[in-house]
Amino acid sequence: MTTGEVIRRIRKSIGMTQSELAALIHVTQPGISQLEHDGPAIHDVRTLRRVARALGVPLDILVVEDEEEAAVKRREFFRVGALGAGSMAVVGAGTSRAAPDSASGSTLKVGAADVSALSDSVNQIHDLDLVIGGDRLRAVAAAQVRYAQHLLNVGSYSDAVGSDLASVTAEMMVAAGWVHYDSGDPDSAGRYYAEAAQTATAADDGVAAAHALGNASHLMVNRFGSNTAPDQRATQYAQAASRAALKAGGPKLRALMALREAEAHGARGDRAEIAKAIGRAFRAYESTRGYDPDWVYLPEAEMSGVSGKAYMRLGDYAAATTHLRDAIERSAAWPRERASWQLHLAHNLIQDGDVSQACSVLTGTLPTISDLASARLQKRLDETAATLRPHAKVPEVRKLLAMWAYRA
């Protein structure tokens, strides 16, 4: 089995297309095709390292120094089935795993470099989701979770590496949960978040626990868009996330979890608690205490946008419009985020009775949403179009519905 054949087999086993792999390692689809047919790049270790990270596999099954040894490693890899590993073994800080893999009779050594590679993959998934949406990343993220679980289950590592590995596995689960949510699969997202929270707690990682709990709260608040019923658990999860972030997180993490609280309070219509949570968020954002990991995505646009959503829940449409317009202006570099804020603004304007202005906003963002692989945004657009249909006599509404019908 050649290196190209190994890459092709692994890629197909996790349901990834050549184009998706190309996007992950920053090459063209024909470049992946050449790679899988053992083209010149198959001898470039830098390229193979990027491929290994994108597919979530050990580099040593791709890099070949000795053909016979490589063949043995590859057969063993596929026999063990690293991409289809079973349930996760919970590993806490101060707990090491030295037992060999019972299926193979061999020991998989895990070091700091493996943890670093997984951490890079987490950041890459988050970055790509902001640009292309979650639909194209589900298989990648799920495969990376399985790979991280495989390392936890059968790996041999030190106490320190074991703790870090459990933490990064929790973060990978959160990333997988987010892309499943973005691609319209909230049930899977919820399962990933729950498992991430358990894994982070076992590893005594307050940052990862805050991330998982905060995202779980966000899912509860936004699962059915503006029609989501108030859920006391969303508030409890967000408050637990804030407590975890307060102990271990940096300015942006603490601010983000306070915003999650504001969202949850907004769903319940609690104006006083919204104001308190937003105030805490902005104070934390301006703080310098603590360290934020790379995955914490909280530009000023997000601060404004989430605040706008909370006010919209309260029916304070003027305040919501101000915050959401600010979010749109500040998110030009992130197509998916900008489109999401534009959809929220349009919904807010419809709620406020200004359907003409709402259609003007949507007309500008329709081409962008059509290009994004985000089932969540596509569904929200379809629901908004259905809401506008009774207003078809308004010229701006007719224009938008015609564009929407042509796109469909």
N, C-alpha and C positions, 0 to 999 in steps of 0.2 A: 504494500500500500504506500503510494508516494505521498509527499507532504501535501500536494494539491488535492489529492483524493481525501486525505484526512480532513482538510479544511472544508471541503465540499460536504463530506458526510456529517460533520458536526453542525455545520450551518443548517443543513436540511433537517437534522434531527430536532432542532429547536424552532423550526418554522420560520427561519429568517431568510429573506430574499437577498440576492446579490446586491441589489441597490441599497438595502438597509445596512448590510455589512460595509458597503462602500462609504455610506454616510458616517458610520462610526469611526472609520480609520482615515477619513478624509482623502479618498481616492474616487475614481470613477467606477461605474458598474463594469465597463469592459476591463478595467484593471483587475477587478476581482475575478472575472472570467479567466483572464490570462493566468492569474495566480493559481486558480483551481486546476488549470491545465499545465501547471509546473513551468510557467514563464520565468523570465530572468529574475523577477522580484522574489522568487521563492528562495533565493540565496541571500537575501538582504535580511539580516537579523533584526534590524530596526522595524522593518515591515512586519516580520513574523511576531515580534513582541507586541505590536499594536493589534494584530489579528488575535493573538492569544488572549489579550485583555478584553477585546470586544466579545469574544466567544466564551470567555470565562473558563479557559482551560490552561493547564500547565504549559509553559513555554517549551519544556524539554520534549514534548511529543511532536513539536513542529520543527525545532532546530535539530538538524541531523549532523552528527560527527561520525558516527559509526552506524552503517545501515542495519547491521544485525541487531545491535542494541536498541536502535530506534524502533525496529519492527517489534521487538519484545515489549517495549514500553507502550506502543500503540495498541497492541493486542490486549495488554493488561488494562489499559485505560477503557477500551470499549467493553471489555468483559465485566469490569466493575460497574460500568454504567454511571460515570460521574454526573452526566447530565440528567439522570433520572433517580438521583439519590432519594432515600426515604425521609422519614421524619427527622427533625432537628434534635440533636442532643443539647440540652441547656448547659451552658458553660458559664460559670460565674467567675468573677475576679478571684484569683487565688486558687483556681481549680485547673489542673492540667490533665491532658489526655495523652497517654503514651501507649495505649493498647493498639495493636496492629489491626488493620482491616480484616475482619474475619472472612470476608468473601475472597480476598486475594492472598492472604497469608503474608502480605508485605506491609511495610509502614510508609505512610505518606508524610514526609516531613514538611512542616509549614513554618515559614519564617516571616520576618518583618517585611520582606519584599513582597510576599504574597498578599499580606494585609494592605500594603500600600497600593498594590495593583487593584485590589477590590475597591479601595477608597477612591482611586482615580475613576473607576467605572461608575461609582455612585454619582460623582460630580458630572461625569459625561452624560449620563442619562438625564439628570436634571437640566443640564444645559441644552441638550437636544430637544427635550420636551418643550422648552420655551420657544423654540424655533419652528419645529415641525408638528408638534402635537403628540399625544400619547399612543394613537392607534398603531403607529409603525414601531413602537418601542416595547410593546407588551411581551413579545416572545424573548427579546433580548433581556429585559429586566427579570422575567421569570426564570430564564436560564441562569442568570447570574446569582439569583437567590438559591437555586438548587446547587450551584457550584459552591457557594459559601457554606451552605448546610453540609455539603459533602466534606469540606475541609474540617468543619466542626465535628462531624460524626466519626471520621476515620483518621484524622490527622494526628500527628505527634508534634507537640509544641510546648514551649515554656509557659510558665504561669502568665508572664507579661504578654506574650504573643496570644495566648488563649483569651485573655481579657479583651485585647484589642480586636481580635477576630470576632468575638461575640458582638462587640460594639458595631463593627462595620457590617456585620451580617444584619443587625437590626436596622441600620441605615439603608442597606440594600432593600430590605423588606418595605421600608417606608417609601423608597423610590418606586418600587414595583407597585405598591398600593396607589401611589399618585397617578402613574401612567394608566393603570386600570381604571381609576376614577375618571381620568380625562378621556379615556376611550369608551366610556359608557358602561362600565362593568362595576357598579358600586358594591355589589356583594363580594366580589374578589378583593376589591380595595379594602373593605372592612376586615376581611380575614387576614390580609397582609398586615394591616395596622395592629390588630390584636396580637398577632404573633410577634411583631416588632416590639410592642410594649413589654411582652413577657420576656423576650430575649434581652432587651435593654435593662430591665429590672434585675434579671439574673446576673448581668454583667456589672451591676451597680453603676450604670452610665446614665446620669441624670439628663444629659443633653439629648441622647437618643430617645430616652423615655419621653421627654417633653415633645420632641418632634412627632413621635408616634401618637401620643395622646392628643396633641394639638390638631393633627391631621384627622384623627378619628372624630373629634368635635366638629371640625370643618365639614366632614362628610355628612354627619347627622344634620347639620344646618342646611346644607346645600343639595342633599340627595335628590330632591324633587323640585329644585329651583325655588322660586318664590312661593310655591304651593306646599313646601315642606312644613309639616306641623311642628309646633314648639316641642322640644324634647329636653326635659330637665337633665338628662344624662349628658347632653352636649355641653351644658354649663358646667357640670361637675368635671367632665373630662378636661375642659379648657382651664378650669381652676387648678386641677391637678397638674396640668402641663405648666402653668405659670409658677406653681410652687417648685417644680423640678427645675425649671429654667432659672429661677431666682437663686438657687443654690449653686448651679454649675454653669449657667450660660452667660454669654456676653451681651452687649447692648442690643444687637439686632434680634437675637433669640428671645430675650425677655420682652422686647417690643412686639415681636410676632405673636407670642403666646398671649399677650395682653389684647392684641387685636382679635385673636380667636375668642377670647372672652367677650369682647364687644359684639362680635358676630352672634354668639350664643345668646347674649342678653337681648340683642336686637330681634332675634326670632321670637323671643318671649314678650317683646314690647316693653322692656324695662328701661325707660329713658335715663333714669338716674344712674343705673349701673353701667349703661353704655358710656355715658359721659366720664364716669370714673375710669373705666377700662381704657378708653381712648386717651385720657390724660396720662395714665400710667405708661401707655405705649409710647407717646411722644417724649416723655421724660426719660424713659429707658433708651430710646433711640439716640438721644443727645448725650447719654452717659459714655464714659470711657472704661468702666469697670468690666473685667472679664474678657474672655476670648470667644469669638464666634468661629465655628468650623466653616469650611469652604461652601458647604451645601446651603448655608443660610442665605436665602434669596429674599432680601427685603430692601429694594430701592424705595425712594420717596414715593414713586408711583403706587406701590403696593400699600404704603401707609395711607395715602389719600383714597385709593380705591376701596379698601376694606372699610374705612371710615364711612365712605359714601354708601356702601351696601347696608351698613348698620342703620344709618339715618333713613334710608329708603324703607327699611323694615318698619320704622316708626311712623312712616307717612310724612316725614319732613322732606318733601321732594326738592325744595329749593336748596337746602343744605346738601342733600345727596348730589344734586346736579353740580354744584360747585366742586365738591370733592372728586366726583367721577370725571369731570372735564380736566381737572388737574392731573388725574391719573393717566388719562389718554395722552395729554401733552407730554408727559414725562416717560412714556413707554414706547416711543417710536422705534427703538432698537430691537424690540421683542414683538414680532408679529402676532403671536398667539395671545400674549398678554394684552396688547393693545386692542385686539378684536374682542377679547373678553370684556374689557372695560366699556367698549363701545356698545356691546349688547346690554350690559347692565344699565348704561345711560339711556339707551332706547327704551328699555323696560320701565325705567323710572319716569321718563317723559310721557309714556303711554299712561302710566298710573296717574300722572299729573294732568292728563287730558290734552296734552300737546302732541297729537299723532303726527302732524305735519313735520315738526322738528325731529321726532323720533325716526321718521322715514328718511329724513335727510342724513341722519347719522348712519342708519343701516345701509343706505345706498352707497355710501362711501366705503363701508367695510365689507360689503357682500363679496367682492372678488377675493379679498384676503381670506375670509372664512372658507370660501370654496376651495382654496389651495391648501388649507390646513387639514391634517389627518387627526381631527379631534371630534369623535362622535358626540362628546358632551356639548361642544359649541354648535355643531350641526343641529343637534336636537333642540337646543335653546333657540336657534334661529327659526327652525320650523314652528316651534310653539309661538314665537313672537309673530310670525306671519299669520298664523291661525287667529291670534288675538286681533290683528289688524283687519282681517277680512270683513268684519261688519262695517268698517269705515271706508269701503271701497269707492265711495263717491268722492272722497278727497283726492285731488290730483296726485299728490305725493304718494299716497297709499297705492293708487292704481299703478304708478310707475314702479314702485318697489315690488308689488306683487307680480307684475309682469317679468321683472328681472329674476325674481325668485322662481317663478314657474319655468322660465327658460333654463335656469341653472339646474333645476330638478330634472 
